[in-house]
Amino acid sequence: MLARANAKLTKSTMIKDINGRRPLSRRDFVKMMSAAGLGSMLGIPAARAMSSSVKAKIVVIGGGAAGISTAARLLRWLETPDVTIIDPSDIHYYQPGFTLIASGVYSPDEVYKPQSSCMPSGAKWIKDSATFVDAKKQYVDTLKNGKIPYDFLVLAPGLKLNWAMLEGANCDAPGEGDAHCIYTHKGAIKMWEGMQKFVDKGGRGIFADTYTKHKCGGAPKKVCLLTEHLSRMRKTRDKLKLDFYTASPELYDVPFFTPRLLEIYKERGVNLNLKSRITAIDTSAKKVRMEHEANGVKTTTVEDYDFLHYLPPMTAPDFVKNSGLSIEGGSHAIEGWAATDKNTLVHLKYPNIVCLGDVAGIPTSKTSAAIRKQSPIAAANLICLMEGKEPSEIYDGYAACPIVTDYGHVLMCEFDYDKKPKISFPLSLLDMSKEQWVAWLLKVYALKPMYFYGMLKGYV
Ligand SMILES: Cc1cc2nc3c(=O)[nH]c(=O)nc-3n(C[C@H](O)[C@H](O)[C@H](O)COP(=O)(O)OP(=O)(O)OC[C@H]3O[C@@H](n4cnc5c(N)ncnc54)[C@H](O)[C@@H]3O)c2cc1C
């Protein structure tokens, strides 16, 4: 696995403790983490377990991280559950693994399973796409299966990678003109080829995020830092010029972690450009048009690149907006995120709908780590509503973003709505304002099995 990135990596980062302690095998690591209370670190459910005899027809739109984990809990907590999941996909991807495919740590086939094997037993699966929700008449319209009525709805269709909103972006040709995006499985595979070619040949690398809210804000930073480290390991660093552009006014908005991240960018010689975003890509000429903002004034430049990593703008799926379920007004209105109470995850207009995951219009990061905490809360509050009670569980905005800073270290950013650090035990025993080796082990070895065998089953 890691050996594919660089044979040296295997020795230096995977099995040998950087502080010179005895080598640690994967088995040792698993044992160590169990002993240290891995269950706690990975998130004891935020909501209490429950059991209810209430009956109603529940429809879940979306069989991703959010939809499946919530359905699994509802199926366990309800004595006579009636849960239908609408999702068109054959494959279920563990998307956090895309970064590790893009950097040669995982092989491409390590991050997915057939969707049929992820569906919780007891749920009815309608393999179809929702096209409209009539929230007043309480039904979901679908592409092929007509109207599906519901009493209660879980809205969890994720988000739409909106390629059409960026001139020149092409999701069908990842890597074309050395322009890459790891936000699809194919794109992540291409990136690993492209990253190696760039590191070997050298030139100017541009890494950019986007101006809309986007999932895993850390991913563009991770691939930038991993490219830099790969070039050092392959002794070609001096052939590379690296520029990171962010549309945000700061590199990271959680003050506990920002100083170290800024320091890392400086130490590695990655130029940082704030309030700058790509508005067009020309893959044949290998140029990007950038828009910069300073003191309220917008300027445009055209930049040459030899290697590009970019993000398309991201929005809620179209049907969410077309069904009148989106936030109205505000700077992000055009993105169409579902109007969601940030504490209870109940829809702001329709109290028989809960919204969670990437589609939810709540002020936290769009990550599966956040969903791990949202899912028990959404399920518990849905049951309260079914019982005719007020929703009682409160989500504090917990999200985590493991920023991989090199092959061997991760700055594990865990925080809440107030952008205060919310470090899980036993990581809280370490200085988590700095990148840590143990967090790398967690990211590479523990989080994926925890996702498939814990989170999707509704256990963690
Ligand atoms: C490159 C990358 C790196 C990431 N890194 C991390 C990380 O390190 N840590 C982390 O915690 N998170 C990370 N994430 C984010 C994480 O993967 C997402 O936040 C999470 O998967 C969102 O879950 P979701 O259920 O909301 O959406 P998804 O998991 O995307 O699932 C949405 C589901 O809805 C279905 N759907 C869509 N439209 C419809 C429709 N009309 N009708 C019915 N079904 C529909 C889809 O088929 C899909 O199955 C990363 C993501 C990417 C892309």
The ligand as an SDF file (V2000), in Angstrom:
LIG
                    3D

 53 58  0  0  0  0  0  0  0  0999 V2000
  -12.0880   13.9680   -1.5950 C   0  0  0  0  0  0  0  0  0  0  0  0
  -12.8940   13.8970   -0.3490 C   0  0  0  0  0  0  0  0  0  0  0  0
  -12.2530   13.7870    0.8710 C   0  0  0  0  0  0  0  0  0  0  0  0
  -12.9980   13.7320    2.0340 C   0  0  0  0  0  0  0  0  0  0  0  0
  -12.3300   13.5720    3.2250 N   0  0  0  0  0  0  0  0  0  0  0  0
  -13.0340   13.4510    4.3590 C   0  0  0  0  0  0  0  0  0  0  0  0
  -12.3630   13.1930    5.5950 C   0  0  0  0  0  0  0  0  0  0  0  0
  -11.1360   13.0710    5.6530 O   0  0  0  0  0  0  0  0  0  0  0  0
  -13.1170   13.0800    6.7190 N   0  0  0  0  0  0  0  0  0  0  0  0
  -14.4830   13.1780    6.6740 C   0  0  0  0  0  0  0  0  0  0  0  0
  -15.1090   13.0230    7.7190 O   0  0  0  0  0  0  0  0  0  0  0  0
  -15.1540   13.4400    5.5290 N   0  0  0  0  0  0  0  0  0  0  0  0
  -14.4640   13.5800    4.3660 C   0  0  0  0  0  0  0  0  0  0  0  0
  -15.1290   13.7890    3.1940 N   0  0  0  0  0  0  0  0  0  0  0  0
  -16.5510   14.1780    3.2090 C   0  0  0  0  0  0  0  0  0  0  0  0
  -17.5230   13.0140    3.3380 C   0  0  0  0  0  0  0  0  0  0  0  0
  -17.1900   11.9890    2.4440 O   0  0  0  0  0  0  0  0  0  0  0  0
  -18.9260   13.5300    3.0770 C   0  0  0  0  0  0  0  0  0  0  0  0
  -19.1760   14.6130    3.9520 O   0  0  0  0  0  0  0  0  0  0  0  0
  -19.9790   12.4640    3.3100 C   0  0  0  0  0  0  0  0  0  0  0  0
  -19.7830   11.3720    2.4590 O   0  0  0  0  0  0  0  0  0  0  0  0
  -21.3730   13.0350    3.0800 C   0  0  0  0  0  0  0  0  0  0  0  0
  -22.3430   12.0810    3.3450 O   0  0  0  0  0  0  0  0  0  0  0  0
  -23.8220   12.2540    2.7640 P   0  0  0  0  0  0  0  0  0  0  0  0
  -24.5600   11.0230    3.1330 O   0  0  0  0  0  0  0  0  0  0  0  0
  -24.3650   13.5660    3.1270 O   0  0  0  0  0  0  0  0  0  0  0  0
  -23.5860   12.2770    1.1920 O   0  0  0  0  0  0  0  0  0  0  0  0
  -22.9980   11.0970    0.3150 P   0  0  0  0  0  0  0  0  0  0  0  0
  -22.1790   10.1720    1.1530 O   0  0  0  0  0  0  0  0  0  0  0  0
  -22.3650   11.7530   -0.8390 O   0  0  0  0  0  0  0  0  0  0  0  0
  -24.2800   10.2760   -0.1280 O   0  0  0  0  0  0  0  0  0  0  0  0
  -25.3440   10.8410   -0.8250 C   0  0  0  0  0  0  0  0  0  0  0  0
  -26.2000    9.7050   -1.3550 C   0  0  0  0  0  0  0  0  0  0  0  0
  -27.4090   10.2600   -1.8720 O   0  0  0  0  0  0  0  0  0  0  0  0
  -27.6840    9.6750   -3.1100 C   0  0  0  0  0  0  0  0  0  0  0  0
  -28.4640   10.6250   -3.9020 N   0  0  0  0  0  0  0  0  0  0  0  0
  -28.0520   11.7410   -4.5190 C   0  0  0  0  0  0  0  0  0  0  0  0
  -29.0650   12.3320   -5.1450 N   0  0  0  0  0  0  0  0  0  0  0  0
  -30.1570   11.5770   -4.9090 C   0  0  0  0  0  0  0  0  0  0  0  0
  -31.5040   11.6580   -5.3080 C   0  0  0  0  0  0  0  0  0  0  0  0
  -31.9540   12.6290   -6.0870 N   0  0  0  0  0  0  0  0  0  0  0  0
  -32.3510   10.6900   -4.8920 N   0  0  0  0  0  0  0  0  0  0  0  0
  -31.9220    9.6780   -4.1100 C   0  0  0  0  0  0  0  0  0  0  0  0
  -30.6540    9.5400   -3.7140 N   0  0  0  0  0  0  0  0  0  0  0  0
  -29.7810   10.4850   -4.1110 C   0  0  0  0  0  0  0  0  0  0  0  0
  -26.3290    9.3550   -3.7110 C   0  0  0  0  0  0  0  0  0  0  0  0
  -26.4400    8.3000   -4.6460 O   0  0  0  0  0  0  0  0  0  0  0  0
  -25.5340    8.9550   -2.4940 C   0  0  0  0  0  0  0  0  0  0  0  0
  -25.5940    7.5630   -2.2400 O   0  0  0  0  0  0  0  0  0  0  0  0
  -14.4180   13.7900    1.9920 C   0  0  0  0  0  0  0  0  0  0  0  0
  -15.0680   13.8810    0.7470 C   0  0  0  0  0  0  0  0  0  0  0  0
  -14.3200   13.9160   -0.4100 C   0  0  0  0  0  0  0  0  0  0  0  0
  -15.0260   13.9800   -1.7390 C   0  0  0  0  0  0  0  0  0  0  0  0
  1  2  1  0
  2  3  1  0
  2 52  2  0
  3  4  2  0
  4  5  1  0
  4 50  1  0
  5  6  2  0
  6  7  1  0
  6 13  1  0
  7  8  2  0
  7  9  1  0
  9 10  1  0
 10 11  2  0
 10 12  1  0
 12 13  2  0
 13 14  1  0
 14 15  1  0
 14 50  1  0
 15 16  1  0
 16 17  1  0
 16 18  1  0
 18 19  1  0
 18 20  1  0
 20 21  1  0
 20 22  1  0
 22 23  1  0
 23 24  1  0
 24 25  2  0
 24 26  1  0
 24 27  1  0
 27 28  1  0
 28 29  2  0
 28 30  1  0
 28 31  1  0
 31 32  1  0
 32 33  1  0
 33 34  1  0
 33 48  1  0
 34 35  1  0
 35 36  1  0
 35 46  1  0
 36 37  1  0
 36 45  1  0
 37 38  2  0
 38 39  1  0
 39 40  1  0
 39 45  2  0
 40 41  1  0
 40 42  2  0
 42 43  1  0
 43 44  2  0
 44 45  1  0
 46 47  1  0
 46 48  1  0
 48 49  1  0
 50 51  2  0
 51 52  1  0
 52 53  1  0
M  END
$$$$
